[in-house]
């Protein structure tokens, strides 16, 4: 019969496992490297970097990519891609999240975006699979798994130490739950792109592929380690979508009646009607983030942020100032949901 001490030890392990899982399930932010996304990024980089003006950010990692794949520079798949009439954007690597887990890669989830725009997806995958196998991409990625993990953990720690997640959560004080996931792309020096996945596996998740953007002031070289520090305003922005996602749902009918007013940009240009929900969501998120930055870093930071957003959203500055009512009356508006009636009134008043 199992002794009492052993029983207690095993129960402790089970409880620790349970609470770790619970904690992980409530995690709102994570940084990951997906091997499929990384493989596609390597393919895109090798095929285009010699021609594009913007090269990957100098680093030890990029140096190792160039050295490892140098013997495969003229691989038929890379030359095929180079000879296409047009190339895809660096967001092409996001396609990886929609593919099968293992080689040979097949499309498992239909993407909401058209990541491969200059070839049929079937033709592209035949070429990519050939490159993946012949150039031993899996071996390279497996060799660097530890490095990916260290870089990503450091990025998460950077965000944790910044306190921005606490600032965001405190600002909204909402019961909405979700997770913001950054998929890293250390070879992309062009920016980031949001990824929409309607599959239930990703339900409640805000997802983006984020590039490693070069900071010219740091004079990076091929001997520089990758130090990936996600922009705090971007993190605040994406996490805000989690907390504000039910505003449009709650007031959809009332917003639909005034949808045309959200389609006129600050420069007077009119965009497609199908964009109205996204415009409302982005307007509300961007005004809120400017308020969060003002609280965290000072008024000037908030004004710089909202001034930048006002270049696109004609109501951005007005909404930003209106939200002072929320900031100054937190005893009345304990959560952002409590302020929703004021927000919908603001939109209706500005379109009357």
Residue frames as qw, qx, qy, qz and C-alpha x, y, z in Angstrom:
[[0.000, 0.889, 0.459, 0.000, 0.00, 0.00, 0.00],
 [0.369, 0.603, -0.030, 0.707, 1.25, 3.48, -0.91],
 [0.426, -0.387, -0.497, 0.650, 2.50, 5.33, 2.18],
 [0.007, -0.888, -0.401, 0.225, 1.02, 8.65, 3.27],
 [0.267, -0.660, 0.251, 0.656, 4.13, 10.69, 2.41],
 [0.275, 0.001, 0.726, 0.631, 4.18, 9.41, -1.17],
 [0.127, 0.695, 0.698, 0.119, 0.46, 10.14, -1.57],
 [0.114, -0.881, -0.165, 0.429, 0.99, 13.74, -0.42],
 [0.298, -0.435, 0.482, 0.700, 3.93, 14.16, -2.81],
 [0.226, 0.262, 0.783, 0.517, 1.90, 12.95, -5.78],
 [0.030, 0.826, 0.559, -0.070, -1.06, 15.12, -4.85],
 [0.210, -0.764, 0.069, 0.607, 1.27, 18.12, -4.66],
 [0.268, -0.161, 0.650, 0.693, 2.57, 17.41, -8.16],
 [0.137, 0.540, 0.777, 0.294, -0.99, 17.10, -9.49],
 [0.082, -0.878, -0.368, 0.296, -2.06, 20.35, -7.84],
 [0.255, -0.590, 0.303, 0.704, 1.00, 22.16, -9.16],
 [0.237, 0.111, 0.758, 0.598, 0.25, 20.86, -12.65],
 [0.063, 0.720, 0.689, 0.060, -3.38, 21.95, -12.35],
 [0.119, -0.880, -0.166, 0.430, -2.58, 25.49, -11.26],
 [0.292, -0.379, 0.499, 0.722, 0.15, 25.83, -13.90],
 [0.192, 0.359, 0.782, 0.471, -2.36, 24.83, -16.56],
 [0.032, -0.839, -0.525, 0.138, -4.92, 27.25, -15.13],
 [0.227, -0.735, 0.104, 0.631, -2.40, 30.05, -15.14],
 [0.269, -0.123, 0.658, 0.692, -1.38, 29.28, -18.70],
 [0.144, 0.574, 0.767, 0.248, -5.00, 29.24, -19.80],
 [0.080, -0.914, -0.330, 0.224, -5.40, 32.79, -18.48],
 [0.476, -0.316, 0.263, 0.777, -2.25, 34.09, -20.14],
 [0.365, 0.833, 0.269, -0.318, -2.99, 37.15, -22.21],
 [0.331, 0.864, -0.339, -0.167, 0.28, 37.56, -24.10],
 [0.821, -0.248, 0.450, 0.248, 2.86, 35.22, -25.59],
 [0.287, 0.755, -0.467, -0.360, 5.67, 35.28, -28.14],
 [0.855, -0.010, 0.519, 0.024, 6.21, 32.19, -30.28],
 [0.150, 0.523, -0.645, -0.536, 8.17, 30.97, -33.28],
 [0.866, 0.239, 0.340, -0.278, 6.21, 28.68, -35.56],
 [0.506, -0.296, 0.664, 0.464, 8.53, 26.44, -37.62],
 [0.494, 0.546, 0.620, 0.271, 6.23, 26.64, -40.67],
 [0.103, 0.986, 0.115, -0.069, 6.20, 30.43, -40.60],
 [0.377, -0.731, 0.440, 0.360, 9.96, 30.47, -40.13],
 [0.602, 0.042, 0.686, 0.407, 10.49, 28.09, -43.06],
 [0.388, 0.773, 0.455, 0.211, 8.39, 30.29, -45.34],
 [0.114, -0.972, 0.090, 0.185, 10.24, 33.38, -44.15],
 [0.523, -0.446, 0.580, 0.438, 13.56, 31.73, -44.98],
 [0.550, 0.396, 0.644, 0.355, 12.24, 30.82, -48.45],
 [0.202, 0.937, 0.276, 0.067, 11.03, 34.37, -49.11],
 [0.301, -0.870, 0.261, 0.291, 14.27, 35.91, -47.83],
 [0.573, -0.245, 0.629, 0.464, 16.56, 33.70, -49.87],
 [0.486, 0.529, 0.609, 0.335, 14.52, 34.30, -53.03],
 [0.150, 0.902, 0.308, 0.262, 14.21, 38.08, -52.74],
 [0.489, -0.777, -0.040, 0.393, 16.79, 39.62, -50.36],
 [0.562, -0.091, 0.348, 0.745, 19.40, 40.19, -53.09],
 [0.166, 0.501, 0.494, 0.691, 16.95, 42.39, -55.00],
 [0.292, -0.848, -0.430, -0.105, 14.91, 44.13, -52.29],
 [0.166, 0.713, -0.247, 0.635, 16.19, 47.45, -50.93],
 [0.534, -0.591, 0.359, -0.487, 15.22, 46.55, -47.36],
 [0.549, 0.229, -0.797, 0.105, 17.31, 43.63, -46.16],
 [0.735, -0.513, -0.444, 0.026, 16.71, 41.57, -43.00],
 [0.333, -0.898, 0.225, -0.179, 17.98, 43.21, -39.83],
 [0.481, 0.514, -0.668, 0.240, 21.68, 42.32, -39.38],
 [0.717, -0.504, 0.341, -0.340, 22.20, 39.63, -36.74],
 [0.233, -0.384, 0.892, 0.045, 24.06, 36.46, -35.95],
 [0.632, 0.288, 0.681, -0.231, 20.91, 34.58, -36.91],
 [0.608, 0.746, 0.015, -0.273, 20.73, 36.16, -40.38],
 [0.087, 0.697, -0.695, -0.155, 24.44, 35.43, -40.85],
 [0.405, -0.149, 0.899, -0.068, 23.80, 31.78, -40.06],
 [0.680, 0.529, 0.416, -0.291, 20.84, 31.67, -42.46],
 [0.456, 0.800, -0.303, -0.244, 23.04, 33.00, -45.27],
 [0.066, -0.558, 0.826, 0.049, 25.87, 30.59, -44.47],
 [0.550, 0.031, 0.812, -0.192, 23.71, 27.46, -44.10],
 [0.651, 0.573, 0.465, -0.176, 21.68, 28.02, -47.27],
 [0.063, 0.729, -0.431, -0.529, 24.51, 29.36, -49.47],
 [0.232, -0.153, 0.895, 0.350, 24.89, 26.00, -51.28],
 [0.279, 0.506, 0.816, 0.011, 21.19, 26.14, -52.21],
 [0.056, 0.512, 0.022, -0.857, 21.15, 29.67, -53.61],
 [0.322, 0.262, -0.548, -0.726, 20.23, 28.44, -57.10],
 [0.308, 0.185, 0.914, -0.186, 17.67, 25.88, -56.01],
 [0.016, 0.313, 0.712, 0.628, 14.98, 25.51, -58.73],
 [0.196, -0.738, -0.643, 0.062, 12.20, 26.56, -56.34],
 [0.264, -0.667, -0.096, 0.690, 14.00, 29.79, -55.41],
 [0.152, -0.149, 0.508, 0.835, 14.70, 30.57, -59.07],
 [0.029, -0.525, -0.780, -0.340, 11.06, 29.85, -59.92],
 [0.200, -0.808, -0.458, 0.311, 9.92, 32.38, -57.34],
 [0.286, -0.499, 0.164, 0.801, 12.49, 34.95, -58.47],
 [0.111, 0.033, 0.646, 0.755, 11.17, 34.76, -62.03],
 [0.076, 0.678, 0.725, -0.098, 7.53, 35.41, -61.13],
 [0.193, 0.674, 0.279, 0.656, 6.16, 38.63, -62.60],
 [0.285, -0.711, 0.188, -0.615, 5.48, 39.93, -59.07],
 [0.381, 0.047, -0.827, 0.411, 6.43, 38.77, -55.59],
 [0.491, -0.692, -0.517, -0.110, 4.23, 38.48, -52.56],
 [0.158, -0.819, 0.262, -0.485, 4.69, 40.74, -49.57],
 [0.183, 0.361, -0.814, 0.416, 6.63, 39.66, -46.47],
 [0.630, -0.139, 0.411, -0.645, 3.27, 38.72, -44.92],
 [0.738, 0.232, -0.546, -0.321, 3.43, 35.63, -47.14],
 [0.280, 0.236, -0.870, 0.329, 5.12, 33.70, -44.32],
 [0.474, -0.094, 0.465, -0.742, 1.90, 33.98, -42.29],
 [0.767, 0.132, -0.427, -0.459, 0.52, 31.24, -44.54],
 [0.322, 0.263, -0.878, 0.237, 2.44, 28.79, -42.36],
 [0.321, -0.051, 0.654, -0.683, -0.21, 28.90, -39.64],
 [0.746, 0.248, 0.068, -0.614, -2.75, 27.49, -42.10],
 [0.576, 0.409, -0.685, -0.179, -0.64, 24.51, -43.20],
 [0.924, -0.224, -0.310, -0.029, -0.35, 20.96, -41.94],
 [0.574, -0.783, 0.235, 0.050, 1.96, 20.49, -38.98],
 [0.611, -0.400, 0.587, 0.349, 4.53, 18.43, -40.87],
 [0.240, 0.510, -0.593, -0.575, 6.13, 18.01, -44.29],
 [0.213, 0.265, 0.423, 0.840, 4.83, 17.62, -46.96],
 [0.104, 0.321, 0.390, -0.857, 2.85, 20.76, -46.18],
 [0.009, -0.465, -0.742, -0.483, -0.74, 20.99, -47.33],
 [0.228, -0.308, 0.048, -0.923, -3.38, 23.64, -46.78],
 [0.216, -0.278, -0.902, 0.251, -5.46, 22.64, -43.74],
 [0.017, 0.709, 0.497, -0.500, -7.34, 25.88, -42.96],
 [0.384, 0.676, 0.380, 0.501, -8.58, 28.32, -45.59],
 [0.342, -0.203, -0.197, 0.896, -6.87, 31.69, -44.97],
 [0.141, 0.835, 0.435, -0.305, -8.98, 34.84, -44.70],
 [0.079, 0.840, -0.280, -0.458, -6.22, 36.71, -46.56],
 [0.873, 0.481, 0.006, 0.079, -4.60, 35.90, -49.88],
 [0.516, -0.719, 0.352, 0.305, -1.00, 35.43, -48.82],
 [0.469, -0.113, 0.669, 0.566, 0.16, 33.90, -52.10],
 [0.388, 0.716, 0.224, -0.536, -0.97, 36.34, -54.77],
 [0.296, 0.696, -0.472, -0.453, 1.27, 35.53, -57.74],
 [0.260, 0.195, -0.929, -0.179, 0.80, 31.81, -58.12],
 [0.767, -0.338, -0.361, -0.408, -1.82, 29.21, -57.35],
 [0.542, -0.625, 0.466, -0.314, -1.49, 27.92, -53.79],
 [0.977, 0.001, 0.214, 0.001, -1.08, 24.35, -55.04],
 [0.711, 0.585, -0.157, 0.358, 1.80, 25.28, -57.35],
 [0.066, -0.801, 0.401, -0.441, 3.43, 27.33, -54.63],
 [0.747, -0.472, 0.403, -0.238, 3.28, 24.49, -52.10],
 [0.958, 0.231, 0.044, 0.165, 4.79, 22.02, -54.57],
 [0.477, 0.687, -0.265, 0.481, 7.72, 24.38, -55.04],
 [0.323, -0.723, 0.393, -0.467, 8.01, 25.19, -51.33],
 [0.925, -0.270, 0.236, -0.125, 7.92, 21.51, -50.32],
 [0.859, 0.389, -0.098, 0.318, 10.70, 20.76, -52.77],
 [0.176, 0.735, -0.350, 0.552, 12.81, 23.56, -51.30],
 [0.627, -0.601, 0.301, -0.395, 12.03, 22.45, -47.73],
 [0.981, -0.102, 0.159, 0.036, 13.18, 18.89, -48.38],
 [0.782, 0.467, -0.089, 0.403, 16.16, 19.46, -50.68],
 [0.194, 0.700, -0.291, 0.623, 17.62, 22.31, -48.62],
 [0.576, -0.212, -0.689, 0.386, 17.18, 20.53, -45.26],
 [0.176, -0.601, 0.016, -0.779, 15.20, 23.38, -43.77],
 [0.784, -0.537, -0.232, -0.210, 13.90, 21.26, -40.92],
 [0.804, -0.093, -0.279, 0.517, 17.45, 20.52, -39.79],
 [0.251, 0.380, -0.126, 0.881, 18.29, 24.23, -39.66],
 [0.453, -0.580, -0.094, -0.671, 15.15, 25.15, -37.71],
 [0.869, -0.395, -0.298, 0.020, 15.56, 22.27, -35.25],
 [0.666, 0.096, -0.280, 0.685, 19.14, 23.38, -34.61],
 [0.074, 0.328, -0.122, 0.934, 17.92, 26.86, -33.66],
 [0.498, -0.597, -0.575, -0.254, 14.95, 25.87, -31.47],
 [0.574, -0.475, -0.390, 0.541, 16.81, 26.78, -28.29],
 [0.240, -0.026, 0.068, 0.968, 17.72, 30.19, -29.71],
 [0.267, -0.471, -0.482, -0.689, 14.10, 30.89, -30.72],
 [0.581, -0.595, -0.553, 0.050, 12.97, 29.94, -27.24],
 [0.494, -0.345, -0.246, 0.759, 15.52, 32.22, -25.53],
 [0.074, 0.153, 0.231, 0.958, 14.68, 35.19, -27.75],
 [0.393, -0.510, -0.538, -0.544, 10.95, 34.76, -27.23],
 [0.594, -0.554, -0.513, 0.279, 11.22, 34.32, -23.48],
 [0.366, -0.199, -0.115, 0.902, 13.30, 37.48, -23.28],
 [0.117, -0.311, -0.375, -0.865, 10.65, 39.32, -25.31],
 [0.525, -0.592, -0.570, -0.221, 7.91, 38.16, -22.95],
 [0.570, -0.446, -0.372, 0.581, 10.00, 39.23, -19.96],
 [0.208, 0.070, 0.107, 0.970, 10.56, 42.63, -21.55],
 [0.333, -0.474, -0.443, -0.684, 6.79, 43.13, -21.90],
 [0.627, -0.548, -0.543, 0.106, 6.16, 41.84, -18.38],
 [0.499, -0.299, -0.248, 0.775, 8.72, 44.22, -16.87],
 [0.065, 0.281, 0.242, 0.926, 7.31, 47.16, -18.82],
 [0.131, 0.323, 0.665, -0.661, 4.01, 46.81, -16.97],
 [0.278, 0.091, -0.371, -0.881, 2.04, 47.65, -20.13],
 [0.388, -0.263, -0.843, -0.265, -0.25, 44.63, -19.72],
 [0.234, -0.460, -0.668, 0.535, -1.20, 45.81, -16.23],
 [0.070, 0.293, 0.000, -0.953, -1.85, 49.30, -17.59],
 [0.345, -0.058, -0.640, -0.684, -4.12, 47.90, -20.28],
 [0.386, -0.360, -0.849, 0.025, -6.01, 45.61, -17.90],
 [0.166, -0.425, -0.499, 0.737, -6.46, 48.40, -15.34],
 [0.147, 0.147, -0.221, -0.953, -7.71, 50.83, -17.98],
 [0.482, -0.134, -0.616, -0.609, -10.50, 48.53, -19.18],
 [0.316, -0.138, 0.740, -0.578, -11.15, 46.54, -15.98],
 [0.719, 0.151, -0.283, -0.616, -13.13, 44.17, -18.18],
 [0.734, -0.176, 0.627, -0.193, -14.12, 40.55, -17.74],
 [0.788, 0.559, -0.173, -0.193, -13.49, 39.85, -21.41],
 [0.679, -0.442, 0.548, 0.209, -10.90, 37.12, -21.91],
 [0.785, 0.618, -0.044, 0.013, -8.54, 36.33, -24.75],
 [0.715, -0.410, 0.300, 0.481, -4.90, 36.07, -25.73],
 [0.385, 0.877, -0.221, -0.183, -2.58, 38.11, -27.93],
 [0.866, -0.140, 0.362, 0.315, 0.00, 35.95, -29.71],
 [0.214, 0.837, -0.391, -0.317, 3.03, 37.30, -31.53],
 [0.930, 0.130, 0.245, 0.240, 4.58, 34.94, -34.05],
 [0.278, -0.747, 0.324, 0.509, 8.13, 36.14, -34.62],
 [0.784, 0.556, 0.152, 0.230, 9.76, 36.66, -38.01],
 [0.521, -0.670, 0.173, 0.500, 13.40, 37.52, -37.38],
 [0.480, 0.044, 0.517, 0.707, 14.13, 37.92, -41.10],
 [0.131, 0.772, 0.516, 0.346, 11.31, 40.40, -41.76],
 [0.330, -0.258, -0.160, 0.894, 12.46, 44.02, -41.55],
 [0.046, -0.341, -0.485, -0.804, 9.26, 45.44, -43.04],
 [0.435, -0.267, 0.166, -0.844, 6.80, 45.51, -40.14],
 [0.244, 0.058, 0.916, -0.313, 4.01, 43.31, -38.84],
 [0.438, -0.107, -0.505, -0.736, 0.69, 41.99, -40.04],
 [0.596, -0.083, 0.528, -0.599, -2.44, 40.92, -38.19],
 [0.203, 0.073, -0.931, -0.295, -3.60, 37.36, -38.94],
 [0.664, -0.044, 0.182, -0.724, -7.28, 36.47, -38.99],
 [0.237, 0.077, -0.963, -0.106, -8.03, 32.80, -38.35],
 [0.633, -0.226, -0.033, -0.740, -11.67, 31.78, -37.93],
 [0.666, -0.003, -0.746, 0.009, -10.85, 28.19, -36.99],
 [0.674, -0.673, -0.169, -0.253, -12.16, 27.29, -33.50],
 [0.825, -0.110, -0.248, 0.496, -8.65, 26.29, -32.44],
 [0.368, 0.155, -0.103, 0.911, -7.76, 29.99, -32.44],
 [0.257, -0.763, -0.472, -0.360, -11.02, 31.31, -30.98],
 [0.473, -0.866, -0.138, 0.088, -10.52, 34.30, -28.68],
 [0.681, -0.319, 0.196, 0.630, -6.96, 34.87, -29.89],
 [0.283, 0.939, -0.081, -0.180, -5.55, 38.05, -31.43],
 [0.845, -0.087, 0.335, 0.408, -2.69, 36.97, -33.69],
 [0.306, 0.924, -0.176, -0.148, 0.06, 38.87, -35.49],
 [0.866, 0.109, 0.039, 0.487, 3.29, 38.07, -37.27],
 [0.161, -0.975, 0.070, 0.135, 5.84, 40.63, -36.14],
 [0.746, 0.518, -0.179, 0.378, 9.10, 41.41, -37.87],
 [0.656, -0.495, -0.073, 0.564, 12.44, 42.22, -36.27],
 [0.310, 0.916, 0.139, 0.212, 12.73, 45.86, -37.29],
 [0.679, 0.134, -0.173, 0.701, 16.19, 47.36, -37.48],
 [0.272, -0.930, -0.137, 0.205, 17.03, 50.18, -35.10],
 [0.612, 0.662, -0.099, 0.421, 19.56, 52.24, -37.09],
 [0.204, -0.870, 0.298, -0.336, 20.80, 53.95, -33.92],
 [0.820, -0.450, 0.353, -0.032, 22.16, 50.65, -32.59],
 [0.294, 0.702, -0.612, -0.217, 24.44, 50.03, -35.61],
 [0.871, -0.119, 0.452, -0.153, 23.71, 46.31, -35.74],
 [0.255, 0.565, -0.722, -0.308, 25.99, 43.90, -37.61],
 [0.828, 0.066, -0.503, -0.238, 26.07, 40.21, -38.45],
 [0.437, 0.113, -0.748, 0.486, 27.75, 39.74, -35.06],
 [0.325, -0.229, 0.312, -0.863, 24.76, 41.18, -33.17],
 [0.048, 0.225, 0.954, -0.193, 22.43, 38.93, -31.20],
 [0.248, -0.505, -0.552, -0.615, 18.72, 39.20, -31.90],
 [0.049, -0.221, -0.617, 0.753, 17.14, 41.32, -29.16],
 [0.166, -0.447, -0.661, -0.580, 13.43, 41.29, -29.93],
 [0.032, -0.308, -0.556, 0.772, 11.52, 43.90, -27.93],
 [0.093, 0.610, 0.708, 0.344, 7.92, 44.30, -29.17],
 [0.000, -0.341, -0.009, -0.940, 6.72, 47.90, -29.38],
 [0.022, 0.239, 0.752, -0.614, 4.65, 48.70, -26.29],
 [0.425, 0.300, 0.058, -0.852, 2.03, 50.69, -28.20],
 [0.527, 0.150, -0.696, -0.463, 1.53, 47.73, -30.55],
 [0.256, -0.111, -0.924, 0.263, 1.11, 45.33, -27.62],
 [0.185, 0.297, 0.500, -0.792, -1.38, 47.71, -25.98],
 [0.466, 0.257, -0.307, -0.789, -3.22, 48.04, -29.28],
 [0.502, 0.046, -0.813, -0.291, -3.63, 44.33, -29.94],
 [0.173, -0.196, -0.859, 0.441, -4.56, 43.50, -26.34],
 [0.279, 0.223, 0.234, -0.904, -7.16, 46.28, -26.48],
 [0.509, 0.052, -0.589, -0.626, -9.00, 44.38, -29.19],
 [0.345, -0.162, -0.910, 0.163, -9.62, 41.66, -26.62],
 [0.057, -0.348, -0.617, 0.704, -11.29, 44.02, -24.17],
 [0.289, 0.381, 0.017, -0.878, -13.27, 46.05, -26.73],
 [0.037, 0.013, -0.875, -0.483, -14.46, 43.25, -28.99],
 [0.023, 0.499, 0.861, -0.093, -18.02, 43.18, -27.62],
 [0.095, 0.462, 0.151, -0.869, -18.79, 46.88, -28.26],
 [0.307, 0.187, -0.545, -0.758, -19.79, 46.35, -31.89],
 [0.237, -0.224, -0.940, -0.095, -21.70, 43.20, -31.00],
 [0.063, -0.481, -0.669, 0.562, -23.70, 45.00, -28.33],
 [0.201, 0.673, 0.159, -0.694, -24.51, 48.06, -30.46],
 [0.373, 0.033, 0.732, 0.570, -24.41, 46.54, -33.93],
 [0.212, 0.693, 0.664, 0.184, -27.86, 47.71, -35.04],
 [0.082, -0.940, -0.150, 0.294, -27.35, 51.30, -33.91],
 [0.332, -0.560, 0.471, 0.595, -23.88, 51.47, -35.45],
 [0.437, 0.258, 0.748, 0.428, -25.12, 49.93, -38.69],
 [0.195, 0.865, 0.461, -0.038, -27.52, 52.85, -39.17],
 [0.014, -0.966, 0.152, 0.210, -24.62, 55.33, -39.15],
 [0.848, -0.113, 0.357, 0.376, -22.05, 53.07, -40.85],
 [0.569, 0.705, 0.176, 0.385, -21.51, 55.41, -43.82],
 [0.130, -0.967, 0.155, -0.152, -19.92, 58.00, -41.55],
 [0.692, -0.543, 0.435, 0.194, -17.12, 55.61, -40.61],
 [0.801, 0.302, 0.391, 0.338, -16.23, 55.08, -44.25],
 [0.309, 0.902, -0.019, 0.301, -15.00, 58.64, -44.82],
 [0.767, -0.151, -0.210, 0.587, -11.34, 58.97, -43.88],
 [0.298, -0.726, -0.112, 0.610, -9.56, 62.06, -42.56],
 [0.207, -0.276, 0.467, 0.814, -8.34, 62.87, -46.07],
 [0.525, 0.371, 0.010, -0.766, -11.88, 62.67, -47.47],
 [0.326, 0.216, -0.848, -0.358, -11.37, 59.35, -49.22],
 [0.798, -0.117, 0.191, -0.560, -14.25, 56.86, -48.99],
 [0.035, -0.308, 0.950, 0.046, -13.54, 53.17, -48.39],
 [0.435, -0.141, -0.792, -0.405, -15.66, 50.09, -49.09],
 [0.627, -0.461, -0.017, -0.628, -18.82, 49.56, -47.03],
 [0.902, -0.146, -0.406, 0.033, -17.64, 46.12, -45.87],
 [0.514, 0.247, -0.464, 0.678, -14.92, 47.86, -43.86],
 [0.298, -0.695, -0.025, -0.654, -17.25, 49.75, -41.51],
 [0.835, -0.531, -0.139, -0.047, -17.06, 47.35, -38.56],
 [0.794, 0.003, -0.132, 0.593, -13.28, 47.24, -38.72],
 [0.203, 0.553, -0.030, 0.807, -13.13, 51.03, -38.88],
 [0.548, -0.706, -0.066, -0.444, -15.30, 51.41, -35.77],
 [0.910, -0.346, -0.119, 0.193, -13.23, 48.83, -33.91],
 [0.674, 0.190, -0.084, 0.709, -9.91, 50.38, -34.90],
 [0.033, -0.691, -0.017, -0.722, -11.08, 53.91, -34.10],
 [0.687, -0.669, -0.043, -0.280, -12.14, 52.90, -30.60],
 [0.908, -0.187, -0.079, 0.367, -8.98, 50.88, -29.99],
 [0.554, 0.374, -0.053, 0.742, -6.64, 53.63, -31.18],
 [0.213, -0.737, 0.026, -0.641, -8.26, 56.36, -29.11],
 [0.826, -0.553, -0.042, -0.103, -8.15, 54.07, -26.06],
 [0.857, 0.008, -0.088, 0.507, -4.50, 53.17, -26.58],
 [0.261, 0.598, -0.086, 0.753, -3.58, 56.84, -26.81],
 [0.526, -0.714, 0.040, -0.461, -5.27, 57.33, -23.42],
 [0.936, -0.309, -0.054, 0.157, -3.38, 54.34, -21.98],
 [0.689, 0.272, -0.091, 0.665, -0.05, 55.72, -23.25],
 [0.054, -0.724, 0.059, -0.685, -0.89, 59.16, -21.82],
 [0.736, -0.632, 0.022, -0.242, -1.53, 57.60, -18.42],
 [0.935, -0.174, 0.005, 0.308, 1.62, 55.51, -18.50],
 [0.664, 0.100, 0.085, 0.736, 4.15, 57.85, -20.13],
 [0.114, -0.452, -0.137, 0.874, 2.57, 61.28, -19.83],
 [0.442, 0.705, 0.340, -0.437, 0.18, 63.52, -21.75],
 [0.183, 0.687, -0.473, -0.521, 2.66, 64.27, -24.52],
 [0.171, -0.149, 0.949, 0.219, 2.94, 60.57, -25.39],
 [0.375, 0.497, 0.754, -0.210, -0.82, 60.28, -25.72],
 [0.321, 0.801, 0.057, -0.502, -1.04, 63.37, -27.90],
 [0.035, 0.524, -0.714, -0.463, 1.69, 62.13, -30.23],
 [0.253, 0.103, 0.959, 0.079, -0.10, 58.80, -30.59],
 [0.364, 0.652, 0.606, -0.274, -3.53, 60.30, -31.30],
 [0.199, 0.757, -0.228, -0.579, -2.08, 62.87, -33.69],
 [0.055, -0.303, 0.865, 0.396, -0.62, 60.01, -35.70],
 [0.247, 0.338, 0.908, -0.034, -3.95, 58.15, -35.70],
 [0.282, 0.710, 0.301, -0.570, -5.80, 61.30, -36.76],
 [0.053, 0.438, -0.597, -0.670, -4.12, 61.07, -40.15],
 [0.135, -0.115, -0.920, -0.349, -6.52, 58.21, -40.94],
 [0.195, -0.577, -0.788, 0.090, -9.45, 58.48, -38.52],
 [0.030, 0.565, 0.144, 0.812, -11.24, 61.83, -38.74],
 [0.575, -0.696, -0.151, -0.403, -12.86, 61.40, -35.30],
 [0.763, -0.021, -0.497, 0.412, -9.78, 60.11, -33.51],
 [0.210, 0.234, -0.364, 0.877, -8.88, 63.32, -31.67],
 [0.501, -0.381, -0.047, -0.776, -12.50, 64.04, -30.69],
 [0.873, -0.268, -0.377, -0.150, -12.96, 60.53, -29.31],
 [0.620, 0.108, -0.488, 0.605, -9.63, 60.71, -27.49],
 [0.045, -0.284, 0.281, -0.915, -10.69, 63.91, -25.73],
 [0.682, -0.338, -0.219, -0.610, -14.16, 62.54, -25.04],
 [0.826, -0.147, -0.533, 0.113, -12.65, 59.59, -23.20],
 [0.141, 0.334, -0.491, 0.792, -11.35, 62.02, -20.58],
 [0.632, -0.347, 0.022, -0.692, -14.88, 61.60, -19.18],
 [0.928, -0.109, -0.355, -0.038, -14.10, 57.92, -18.61],
 [0.585, 0.230, -0.480, 0.611, -10.68, 58.61, -17.09],
 [0.030, -0.347, 0.327, -0.878, -11.99, 61.32, -14.78],
 [0.665, -0.240, 0.150, -0.691, -15.03, 59.41, -13.49],
 [0.425, 0.191, -0.884, -0.021, -13.79, 55.92, -12.69],
 [0.215, 0.046, 0.768, -0.602, -15.95, 55.74, -9.59],
 [0.640, 0.361, 0.178, -0.655, -18.95, 55.95, -11.92],
 [0.811, 0.456, -0.300, -0.211, -17.47, 53.93, -14.78],
 [0.661, -0.530, 0.531, -0.002, -15.73, 51.04, -13.08],
 [0.620, -0.012, 0.687, 0.380, -15.16, 49.22, -16.40],
 [0.016, 0.177, -0.490, -0.853, -15.11, 50.14, -20.06],
 [0.097, -0.408, -0.861, -0.289, -18.46, 48.35, -20.44],
 [0.118, -0.685, -0.536, 0.479, -19.98, 50.85, -18.02],
 [0.033, -0.562, 0.149, 0.813, -18.89, 53.60, -20.41],
 [0.271, 0.194, 0.804, 0.492, -20.31, 51.94, -23.53],
 [0.148, 0.789, 0.594, -0.051, -23.63, 53.90, -23.40],
 [0.090, -0.847, 0.068, 0.520, -21.63, 57.13, -23.47],
 [0.301, -0.308, 0.665, 0.610, -19.53, 55.89, -26.39],
 [0.272, 0.440, 0.790, 0.330, -22.50, 54.93, -28.56],
 [0.046, 0.901, 0.361, -0.238, -24.08, 58.32, -27.82],
 [0.236, -0.656, 0.335, 0.634, -20.83, 59.98, -28.88],
 [0.289, 0.005, 0.768, 0.572, -20.88, 58.21, -32.24],
 [0.163, 0.668, 0.712, 0.142, -24.56, 58.95, -32.87],
 [0.080, -0.883, -0.175, 0.427, -24.15, 62.61, -31.91],
 [0.244, -0.537, 0.464, 0.661, -21.18, 63.07, -34.26],
 [0.190, 0.116, 0.808, 0.545, -23.12, 61.66, -37.21],
 [0.160, 0.698, 0.657, -0.234, -26.38, 63.56, -36.67]]
